[in-house]
Amino acid sequence: MLNPFYATFLLAVEAQKVVELRLVRIAWGGAEAQAEMVSMVGEKVVAAMEAANTLMAGGSPGEVVARYRELVADNTRRLSGMV
């Protein structure tokens, strides 16, 4: 298991790649940009609810960070066309 501070640092670095990929997609415009913006908001709401549920069920902040890292990795793969 990673040090919680290291895992959080990795999450911040990995999330920056998703921000970059999303901004490029939005900058190109069109239907894909619109769909990405709608998807982005929906994903954030679902992830926040999932994190709250994990914590209320007795989960640790480390579990929340680990799950967020999974979601960020999924978005990186999807946005970079590696799916």
C-alpha angles and dihedrals in degrees: 000000000000125000104265092235091051092048090050091048090051090050090054092049094045092047090057089063090054090049090052094048092047093049091052091050092047092046090057088058127197131098093321091057092050092048091049093052092050091045092048094057093045092049092052093052093048092046092050092050091047091051092049091050091050092052094044090051090057099265122148129247086245089062090052091051091047091052092047089052089054091051092047091050090051091052092047091054093046096046096044092051095244093128 
